[in-house]
Amino acid sequence: MALFASTMPRAFAQTTDASPWQANRELVTKLSEKQPEFIYEEDKVPEFDLPPVLESSTESPQHWTSVTRPKLLQQFRDHVYGNRPDTKHSVSTRQVKTVSNAFDGKATGHQMEMTVSIGDRQFSFPFVLMTPNQSKQPTPAVVFINNRSQLSLDDVVAESDTFWPARTLIERGYATASFFTSDVDPDDKDRYSDSIRSFFANGEFPSQKSWGSLSAWGWAASRMLEQLAAQPSVDADRIAVVGHSRGGKTALWAAAEDDRFAAVHSNESGCGGAALSRRQFGESVARITRVFPHWFCRAFTAYSDNESELPVDQHQLIAILAPRGVYISSADEDLWADPHGEYLALVHSAPAFELLGQAAITQTSMPPIDQQRVRGKTGYHVRSGPHNLTPFDWDMFLDFTDTLFVR
């Protein structure tokens, strides 16, 4: 499937409740003047062809599952996120504290510590697990990749941060678990020695195709899934993963690497997440690999200002997730993350969903601001306001998963 920049809208307009979202012209002008080295105007997006999702128009579901999808997954490992090590290791957990009557008795909270062991070496990090007390049957669950702050069980019970609204999740019938990304792999290019990647490599410097921090955080998300799945009150077949910004990039890759995740919500993830790299809109490959080189494998830097040579693009990453639930969300003022490019990536992933018998969003015009669009296993909204993960974003995603996870 080819997509050319010339097919994209050139005009900007104020959005009304009935019209498709378009970037606010005043904001575009302001950002373009402030950061002229970055693209914020559609008519400056370079022309490009998107690599196809399917290998042929006659591709069978069996060929997609056994050949095309694994090939795409490996290309993303080799060129974007890196390859996880196959080092033999073990994982154990220790319960540090329990609160049995959280949220007015609606939940039980657990402060936990996970330890990864390789021989006589160990690496530990904390996480928090919350389960409903009043459920009559196994519940769905959400793994939250928290890239903002470390929250203790006491913080969660006190509802000190709405970024991870554990009470809302519990009240809507979900269990939930979360970890702080930097406890697993510090979000600092100069702190490799403190990371789980260094632990697995026994201190050796990463190779060109070794996993980056996004993949390490995704690995940790899978460990959270296992902790939730082990709870008698949780339905292991209905576990979603959610992340915002760099956490949203991580959520997509976590679900690509681990098909036990039944749904994923990537919120304002931008470059290296849901947005098409070839658009070079807002944050580009050159900028993200210069400022955050630890997020990706070193090989990704070869595509700085050279996105057309990248063998994959982000619509194919979303396609890898089919036929599971995929929800992408953007923010009106967050042009850095390229809302239009995030939406287009979702649209151009549709052939994989359709091949596997699922309806998907194919409408090329974006939905109106603050209005959810859902079709089959795919969903999208663009929210008013700046770069953030808000209660509105959570409500829209949970509305989406409520439908997917109905029993």
C-alpha positions as CSV (number, residue, x, y, z in Angstrom):
1,M,0.0,0.0,0.0
2,A,1.4,3.4,-0.9
3,L,0.7,6.7,0.7
4,F,1.9,9.9,-0.7
5,A,2.3,13.2,1.1
6,S,0.4,14.9,-1.7
7,T,-2.8,13.1,-0.6
8,M,-2.8,14.8,2.8
9,P,-4.7,17.9,3.6
10,R,-2.9,21.2,3.1
11,A,-5.3,23.6,4.9
12,F,-5.8,24.1,8.6
13,A,-9.0,25.1,10.2
14,Q,-10.6,25.5,13.6
15,T,-12.4,22.3,14.5
16,T,-16.1,22.3,15.2
17,D,-17.9,19.5,16.9
18,A,-19.0,18.1,13.5
19,S,-15.9,18.4,11.5
20,P,-12.8,16.2,11.3
21,W,-9.9,17.3,13.5
22,Q,-7.2,19.4,11.9
23,A,-4.4,21.2,13.6
24,N,-5.0,24.7,14.8
25,R,-3.4,27.1,12.4
26,E,-2.2,29.5,15.1
27,L,-0.5,26.7,16.9
28,V,1.1,25.5,13.7
29,T,2.4,28.9,13.0
30,K,3.7,29.4,16.5
31,L,5.5,26.1,16.6
32,S,7.0,26.5,13.1
33,E,8.4,29.9,14.1
34,K,9.7,28.6,17.4
35,Q,11.2,25.4,16.0
36,P,11.8,25.9,12.3
37,E,14.1,22.9,12.1
38,F,11.0,20.6,12.7
39,I,8.0,20.0,10.5
40,Y,4.6,21.2,11.7
41,E,3.0,22.0,8.4
42,E,1.4,19.3,6.2
43,D,2.7,20.9,3.0
44,K,6.3,20.4,4.2
45,V,5.9,16.6,4.8
46,P,8.1,14.8,2.3
47,E,6.5,12.5,-0.2
48,F,6.9,8.9,0.7
49,D,5.8,5.3,0.1
50,L,4.7,3.2,3.0
51,P,6.0,-0.4,3.0
52,P,3.1,-2.8,2.6
53,V,1.5,-4.6,5.5
54,L,0.7,-7.7,3.4
55,E,3.2,-9.4,1.1
56,S,0.5,-9.8,-1.6
57,S,-3.1,-9.2,-2.4
58,T,-3.8,-12.9,-2.2
59,E,-2.1,-13.5,1.2
60,S,-3.8,-16.0,3.4
61,P,-4.2,-15.6,7.1
62,Q,-1.9,-18.7,7.6
63,H,0.9,-17.0,5.6
64,W,0.5,-13.8,7.5
65,T,0.7,-15.6,10.8
66,S,3.6,-18.0,10.0
67,V,5.6,-15.8,7.6
68,T,4.8,-12.1,7.2
69,R,4.2,-11.3,10.8
70,P,7.3,-13.0,12.2
71,K,9.4,-11.3,9.4
72,L,8.0,-7.9,10.3
73,L,8.6,-8.5,14.0
74,Q,12.2,-9.4,13.4
75,Q,12.7,-6.3,11.3
76,F,11.5,-4.1,14.1
77,R,13.8,-5.9,16.5
78,D,16.8,-5.5,14.2
79,H,16.2,-1.9,13.1
80,V,14.2,-0.2,15.8
81,Y,13.7,-1.7,19.3
82,G,16.5,-4.3,19.5
83,N,16.6,-8.0,20.3
84,R,16.0,-9.2,23.8
85,P,18.6,-11.5,25.3
86,D,17.9,-15.2,25.6
87,T,20.0,-15.5,28.8
88,K,18.7,-18.1,31.1
89,H,17.2,-16.4,34.2
90,S,14.6,-16.8,36.9
91,V,12.1,-14.4,38.4
92,S,10.8,-14.4,42.0
93,T,8.5,-12.0,43.9
94,R,8.3,-10.9,47.5
95,Q,5.3,-9.2,49.1
96,V,6.4,-6.2,51.1
97,K,3.0,-4.8,52.3
98,T,-0.7,-5.5,51.9
99,V,-3.7,-3.2,52.3
100,S,-6.9,-5.3,52.3
101,N,-9.5,-2.5,52.4
102,A,-8.2,0.1,49.9
103,F,-10.7,2.4,48.2
104,D,-13.4,2.0,50.9
105,G,-13.0,-1.7,50.9
106,K,-13.3,-2.2,47.2
107,A,-9.7,-3.4,46.6
108,T,-6.7,-5.2,48.0
109,G,-3.4,-3.6,47.3
110,H,0.0,-5.3,47.3
111,Q,3.4,-3.6,47.5
112,M,5.7,-6.1,45.7
113,E,9.3,-6.6,44.8
114,M,10.4,-8.6,41.8
115,T,13.9,-10.1,41.7
116,V,15.6,-11.4,38.5
117,S,18.4,-13.9,39.1
118,I,21.2,-15.0,36.8
119,G,23.5,-17.3,38.6
120,D,24.5,-15.6,41.8
121,R,23.7,-12.1,40.4
122,Q,20.4,-10.4,41.2
123,F,18.4,-7.4,40.0
124,S,15.3,-6.1,41.9
125,F,12.6,-3.6,41.3
126,P,9.3,-2.7,43.0
127,F,5.8,-2.7,41.7
128,V,2.2,-2.4,42.9
129,L,-0.7,-4.7,42.3
130,M,-4.4,-3.9,43.0
131,T,-7.2,-6.4,42.8
132,P,-11.0,-6.0,43.3
133,N,-12.5,-7.4,46.5
134,Q,-16.1,-7.7,45.3
135,S,-15.9,-9.4,42.0
136,K,-18.0,-12.6,41.6
137,Q,-16.0,-13.8,38.6
138,P,-12.5,-13.4,37.2
139,T,-12.0,-9.8,36.1
140,P,-10.1,-8.2,33.2
141,A,-6.9,-6.3,34.1
142,V,-4.6,-3.4,33.0
143,V,-0.9,-3.3,33.1
144,F,0.2,0.4,33.3
145,I,3.7,1.4,32.2
146,N,4.4,4.4,34.5
147,N,7.1,6.6,32.9
148,R,6.4,9.6,35.2
149,S,7.0,8.6,38.8
150,Q,7.5,5.8,41.3
151,L,4.3,5.3,43.2
152,S,4.3,3.2,46.4
153,L,1.2,1.3,47.6
154,D,0.5,4.1,50.0
155,D,0.6,6.7,47.2
156,V,-1.9,4.6,45.2
157,V,-4.3,4.1,48.0
158,A,-4.2,7.8,48.8
159,E,-5.0,8.5,45.2
160,S,-2.1,11.0,45.0
161,D,-1.7,10.7,41.2
162,T,-4.5,10.5,38.6
163,F,-1.9,9.4,36.0
164,W,-2.6,5.9,37.1
165,P,-6.2,6.0,38.3
166,A,-6.2,2.7,40.1
167,R,-9.5,3.5,42.0
168,T,-11.3,4.2,38.7
169,L,-10.0,0.9,37.3
170,I,-11.1,-1.0,40.3
171,E,-14.6,0.6,40.3
172,R,-14.9,-0.2,36.6
173,G,-14.2,-3.9,37.3
174,Y,-10.5,-4.1,36.5
175,A,-7.5,-5.4,38.4
176,T,-4.3,-3.4,37.7
177,A,-0.5,-3.5,38.2
178,S,2.1,-0.9,37.5
179,F,5.9,-0.3,37.7
180,F,8.0,2.7,37.3
181,T,10.1,2.5,34.1
182,S,13.3,3.9,35.6
183,D,13.3,1.3,38.3
184,V,13.8,-1.3,35.6
185,D,15.9,0.7,33.1
186,P,16.9,4.3,34.0
187,D,15.6,6.8,31.5
188,D,19.0,8.3,31.2
189,K,21.5,7.5,28.4
190,D,24.4,7.8,30.9
191,R,23.1,5.2,33.4
192,Y,23.3,2.0,31.3
193,S,25.3,0.4,34.1
194,D,22.3,0.6,36.4
195,S,19.9,-0.9,33.9
196,I,18.4,-4.4,33.6
197,R,20.0,-4.4,30.1
198,S,23.4,-4.1,31.7
199,F,22.5,-6.8,34.2
200,F,21.5,-9.3,31.5
201,A,24.7,-8.4,29.5
202,N,26.9,-8.7,32.7
203,G,28.0,-5.1,32.1
204,E,29.0,-5.5,28.4
205,F,28.2,-2.5,26.2
206,P,25.1,-3.2,23.9
207,S,25.7,-4.2,20.3
208,Q,24.0,-2.6,17.2
209,K,21.0,-4.8,17.6
210,S,20.7,-5.2,21.3
211,W,17.5,-4.2,23.1
212,G,16.9,-0.6,24.1
213,S,15.1,0.8,27.1
214,L,11.7,0.7,25.4
215,S,12.1,-3.1,25.0
216,A,13.4,-3.5,28.5
217,W,10.3,-1.7,29.9
218,G,8.1,-3.8,27.6
219,W,9.8,-6.9,29.1
220,A,8.9,-5.7,32.6
221,A,5.3,-5.1,31.4
222,S,5.1,-8.8,30.5
223,R,6.3,-9.7,34.0
224,M,3.4,-7.6,35.3
225,L,1.0,-9.5,33.1
226,E,2.3,-12.8,34.6
227,Q,1.7,-11.4,38.1
228,L,-1.8,-10.4,37.3
229,A,-2.5,-13.7,35.5
230,A,-1.5,-15.6,38.6
231,Q,-4.2,-13.9,40.7
232,P,-7.3,-16.2,41.1
233,S,-9.5,-13.1,40.7
234,V,-8.1,-12.1,37.3
235,D,-9.0,-13.5,33.8
236,A,-5.6,-14.1,32.1
237,D,-7.2,-13.8,28.7
238,R,-8.4,-10.3,29.3
239,I,-5.3,-8.3,30.2
240,A,-4.5,-5.0,28.5
241,V,-1.3,-2.8,28.5
242,V,-1.4,1.0,28.7
243,G,1.3,3.7,28.3
244,H,1.6,7.4,27.7
245,S,4.3,9.1,25.6
246,R,7.5,6.9,25.8
247,G,5.3,4.6,27.8
248,G,2.9,4.5,24.8
249,K,5.8,3.5,22.6
250,T,6.6,0.8,25.1
251,A,3.0,-0.5,25.3
252,L,2.9,-1.0,21.5
253,W,6.2,-2.9,21.5
254,A,5.3,-4.9,24.7
255,A,2.1,-6.1,23.0
256,A,4.0,-6.9,19.7
257,E,6.5,-9.0,21.6
258,D,3.9,-10.7,23.9
259,D,0.6,-11.8,22.3
260,R,-0.8,-12.6,25.7
261,F,-1.8,-8.9,25.9
262,A,-5.4,-8.9,24.7
263,A,-5.5,-5.1,24.0
264,V,-3.1,-2.1,24.0
265,H,-3.7,1.6,24.6
266,S,-0.9,3.9,23.2
267,N,-1.5,7.5,24.3
268,E,0.4,10.3,22.4
269,S,3.3,8.1,21.6
270,G,4.6,9.9,18.5
271,C,7.9,9.0,16.9
272,G,8.9,5.4,17.6
273,G,5.3,4.8,18.8
274,A,2.1,5.1,16.8
275,A,3.2,7.9,14.4
276,L,4.5,7.2,10.9
277,S,8.3,7.8,10.9
278,R,8.3,8.7,7.2
279,R,6.3,11.8,7.8
280,Q,9.1,13.3,9.8
281,F,6.4,15.5,11.4
282,G,7.2,17.0,14.8
283,E,9.8,14.7,16.6
284,S,11.9,12.9,13.9
285,V,14.1,9.8,14.0
286,A,17.1,12.1,13.9
287,R,16.0,14.1,17.0
288,I,14.7,11.2,19.0
289,T,17.8,9.0,18.5
290,R,20.1,12.0,19.3
291,V,18.3,12.9,22.6
292,F,17.1,9.5,23.7
293,P,19.6,7.0,22.1
294,H,19.0,4.5,24.9
295,W,15.4,4.0,24.0
296,F,16.1,2.1,20.8
297,C,18.8,-0.3,19.4
298,R,21.8,1.5,18.0
299,A,20.9,0.4,14.5
300,F,18.0,2.8,14.5
301,T,20.3,5.8,14.3
302,A,21.1,4.9,10.7
303,Y,17.7,6.1,9.7
304,S,18.2,9.7,11.0
305,D,17.1,12.0,8.1
306,N,16.9,8.7,6.1
307,E,13.5,7.4,7.0
308,S,12.7,6.3,3.5
309,E,15.4,3.5,3.9
310,L,13.8,2.2,7.1
311,P,12.5,-1.3,6.1
312,V,9.4,-0.9,8.4
313,D,7.1,1.8,9.6
314,Q,4.7,2.1,12.5
315,H,1.5,1.1,10.7
316,Q,3.2,-2.3,10.4
317,L,3.8,-2.4,14.1
318,I,0.1,-1.8,14.8
319,A,-0.7,-4.5,12.2
320,I,1.5,-7.0,14.1
321,L,-1.0,-6.6,17.0
322,A,-4.0,-7.8,14.9
323,P,-6.5,-9.2,15.7
324,R,-6.2,-8.0,19.2
325,G,-7.6,-4.7,20.4
326,V,-5.6,-1.6,19.6
327,Y,-6.5,1.9,20.8
328,I,-4.5,5.0,19.8
329,S,-5.1,8.4,21.2
330,S,-3.7,11.9,20.5
331,A,-4.0,15.4,21.9
332,D,-5.0,18.5,20.0
333,E,-2.0,20.6,21.2
334,D,0.6,17.8,21.0
335,L,1.7,18.3,17.4
336,W,5.2,17.1,18.5
337,A,3.6,13.6,18.6
338,D,1.9,14.0,15.2
339,P,-1.8,13.2,15.8
340,H,-2.4,12.9,12.1
341,G,0.5,10.5,11.6
342,E,-0.7,8.4,14.6
343,Y,-4.2,8.2,13.1
344,L,-2.8,7.3,9.6
345,A,-0.7,4.5,11.0
346,L,-3.8,3.0,12.6
347,V,-5.8,3.3,9.3
348,H,-3.0,1.8,7.2
349,S,-2.7,-1.2,9.6
350,A,-6.3,-2.2,8.6
351,P,-5.3,-4.9,6.0
352,A,-4.0,-7.2,8.7
353,F,-7.1,-6.9,10.9
354,E,-9.4,-7.4,7.9
355,L,-7.3,-10.4,6.7
356,L,-7.9,-12.0,10.1
357,G,-11.6,-11.4,10.0
358,Q,-11.8,-8.2,12.1
359,A,-13.3,-4.9,11.1
360,A,-10.9,-1.9,11.5
361,I,-10.9,1.8,11.1
362,T,-10.3,2.7,7.4
363,Q,-11.8,6.2,7.2
364,T,-9.0,8.6,6.2
365,S,-10.5,11.7,7.7
366,M,-9.9,12.0,11.4
367,P,-12.8,12.1,13.9
368,P,-13.9,15.4,15.5
369,I,-12.0,16.5,18.5
370,D,-13.0,14.7,21.8
371,Q,-15.1,12.2,19.9
372,Q,-14.2,8.5,19.9
373,R,-14.1,6.4,16.8
374,V,-14.3,2.7,17.1
375,R,-14.6,0.0,14.5
376,G,-14.0,-3.7,15.2
377,K,-10.9,-4.1,17.3
378,T,-9.5,-0.6,16.6
379,G,-10.2,2.7,18.3
380,Y,-9.0,6.3,18.2
381,H,-9.6,9.7,19.7
382,V,-7.9,13.1,19.7
383,R,-8.5,15.0,22.9
384,S,-8.5,18.7,23.6
385,G,-5.5,20.0,25.5
386,P,-1.7,19.3,25.7
387,H,0.5,16.2,26.0
388,N,-0.8,14.2,29.0
389,L,-2.7,11.1,30.0
390,T,-6.0,12.3,31.5
391,P,-9.2,10.8,33.0
392,F,-10.9,11.4,29.6
393,D,-8.3,9.2,27.9
394,W,-8.7,6.5,30.4
395,D,-12.5,6.6,30.2
396,M,-12.4,6.3,26.4
397,F,-10.0,3.4,26.5
398,L,-12.0,1.5,29.2
399,D,-15.2,2.1,27.2
400,F,-13.4,0.4,24.3
401,T,-12.1,-2.6,26.3
402,D,-15.5,-2.9,28.1
403,T,-16.9,-3.9,24.7
404,L,-13.9,-6.1,23.8
405,F,-13.8,-7.9,27.1
406,V,-17.5,-8.5,27.7
407,R,-18.3,-12.0,28.9
